[in-house]
Amino acid sequence: MFPIPIDRKVFLEVMHRLVTERHLRPIIDSTVTLDAVQEAYAYVASGQKTGNVVLKLTP
């Protein structure tokens, strides 16, 4: 759990370092389009996901 950052620039620099050095790696379960957001929400609510569900917004 991350606290709300007071200094966003410092926070982003720290996060960048952690990701670059591979100390922090997000786990992506799936990526869905806006058309499938209802199904994605139901999937997340079911408790079956193993990582984050990413919503892909395309113009």
C-alpha positions as CSV (number, residue, x, y, z in Angstrom):
1,M,0.0,0.0,0.0
2,F,1.4,3.4,-1.0
3,P,0.7,6.6,0.8
4,I,-0.7,9.6,-1.0
5,P,2.5,11.4,-2.2
6,I,3.1,14.9,-0.9
7,D,5.8,15.7,-3.5
8,R,4.6,14.2,-6.7
9,K,7.8,14.8,-8.6
10,V,9.9,13.0,-6.0
11,F,7.2,10.2,-5.9
12,L,7.4,9.8,-9.7
13,E,11.2,9.7,-9.6
14,V,11.2,7.0,-6.9
15,M,8.6,5.0,-8.8
16,H,10.6,5.3,-12.0
17,R,13.7,4.0,-10.3
18,L,11.8,1.1,-8.8
19,V,10.3,0.1,-12.1
20,T,13.6,0.6,-14.0
21,E,15.5,-1.5,-11.6
22,R,12.7,-4.1,-11.7
23,H,12.0,-3.9,-8.0
24,L,8.4,-3.1,-8.8
25,R,6.7,-5.0,-11.5
26,P,2.9,-4.7,-12.1
27,I,1.0,-7.9,-12.6
28,I,-1.5,-7.5,-15.5
29,D,-4.2,-10.1,-15.6
30,S,-5.9,-8.8,-18.7
31,T,-6.5,-5.8,-20.9
32,V,-10.0,-4.9,-22.0
33,T,-11.5,-2.3,-24.3
34,L,-14.2,0.1,-23.2
35,D,-16.8,-2.0,-24.9
36,A,-16.1,-4.9,-22.5
37,V,-16.0,-2.8,-19.3
38,Q,-19.1,-4.4,-17.8
39,E,-17.7,-7.9,-18.3
40,A,-14.4,-6.8,-16.9
41,Y,-16.1,-5.3,-13.8
42,A,-18.0,-8.6,-13.2
43,Y,-14.7,-10.5,-13.6
44,V,-12.9,-8.2,-11.0
45,A,-15.9,-8.5,-8.6
46,S,-15.8,-12.3,-8.9
47,G,-12.5,-12.4,-7.1
48,Q,-10.9,-14.6,-9.9
49,K,-8.4,-12.1,-11.2
50,T,-4.7,-12.6,-10.4
51,G,-3.5,-9.1,-11.2
52,N,-4.7,-5.8,-12.5
53,V,-7.3,-5.5,-15.2
54,V,-6.3,-2.6,-17.5
55,L,-8.9,-0.6,-19.4
56,K,-7.6,0.3,-22.9
57,L,-9.0,3.6,-24.1
58,T,-8.6,4.1,-27.8
59,P,-9.6,7.3,-29.7
